């Protein structure tokens, strides 16, 4: 009931960012509750409904900082659900919306280091469901963000941990690169001179 009230208030007063942020947080928390109780299909439907409403309201009034962060968290949760449902295109779209929300928040308040960390996490999540070339570009940006955070905040362990994990993930050969390497090796082998069998 509280969520329905918050939704109604958000529609009635779209300029009131605090009301919109409250409704968003309530929906996201309910979605997380449903996920923890293995009700992912219901969680997905709920968060999809929120995302649709948020995009409509954004056309009426640009979201403020608290709402931008709530939207980003919700889009990332939605992206994770899409990945589990084997819907990579939808997952990438959701994660990239989270990226855009974090970018907008950082533009308004560039001093919050945690948002930069979450932006990098969102970029890495998006890279997991992107084609190889785009995945590398997204991953590269994520690494650059973590590298900057490590340099500015060397005592924060999670930035180094995130950087190391992303670096090890992105270091793996891309499927096409791997296939090209195999083809190249086979071609080189085929071009080697054939030695006569001297056993006879």
C-alpha positions, -999 to +999 in steps of 0.1 A: +000+000+000+028+024+008+043+019-026+010+026-043+006+058-023+041+069-032+035+061-069+003+082-068+020+111-051+049+110-075+025+112-105+006+140-088+037+160-078+064+151-103+085+181-093+089+168-058+121+148-060+119+136-025+086+119-031+098+103-063+130+091-046+110+075-017+088+056-041+118+044-061+136+032-029+105+014-017+101-004-050+137-014-051+137-027-016+105-047-023+122-061-054+153-071-034+129-088-009+113-108-037+147-118-051+159-130-017+127-152-015+133-167-049+104-147-065+125-133-093+097-132-118+077-110-096+107-088-088+114-084-125+078-073-132+079-049-104+112-033-114+102-032-151+071-012-140+092+012-120+116+017-149+088+026-172+073+050-148+106+066-140+112+073-177+078+089-181+084+111-150+119+121-162+103+137-193+082+159-170+109+169-145+146+159-146+154+136-116+174+151-087+204+135-070+187+111-046+165+098-073+193+094-098+211+071-073+180+051-065+173+048-103+209+036-109+207+009-082+173-002-095+185-004-131+215-025-120+193-049-101+171-051-132+201-058-153+212-087-130+177-102-133+178-100-171+212-117-171+198-146-150+168-148-174+192-150-204+181-117-218+215-101-226+202-072-247+178-061-220+205-066-194+229-043-213+202-017-217+194-017-180+231-015-170+238+013-194+208+033-179+225+028-146+257+041-161+239+072-174+222+078-140+256+076-122+272+099-148+244+125-143+248+123-105+286+127-107+282+157-130+260+173-104+282+163-075+317+152-086+332+148-052+314+116-042+340+089-047+315+060-041+294+070-071+325+067-093+331+032-079+295+023-086+298+037-121+328+015-127+308-015-114+280-007-138+303-004-167+318-038-159+283-053-156+274-039-190+306-052-205+295-088-196+265-086-219+280-066-247+298-076-279+335-081-275+346-047-289+322-027-268+329-049-238+366-040-240+358-003-242+335-004-212+359-025-193+388-001-201+368+029-188+360+009-156+396+002-150+406+038-156+380+049-129+393+024-104+429+033-112+421+069-104+403+060-072+433+038-061+457+067-067+435+092-048+424+068-020+452+042-016+438+030+017+404+019+003+409-018-003+378-025-023+390-002-052+421-023-056+401-056-053+376-044-079+405-033-102+423-066-099+391-086-106+382-065-136+417-067-150+418-105-147+384-107-164+393-084-192+426-101-198+409-133-210+410-136-248+379-126-266+361-154-284+369-139-319+405-133-309+408-168-297+393-182-328+416-161-350+446-174-331+435-210-336+430-203-373+464-187-376+481-216-359+464-241-382+473-221-413+510-219-401+510-257-395+495-264-429+522-243-446+551-261-429+571-283-453+561-319-452+591-342-443+591-376-460+586-406-438+621-421-435+610-453-418+605-472-450 
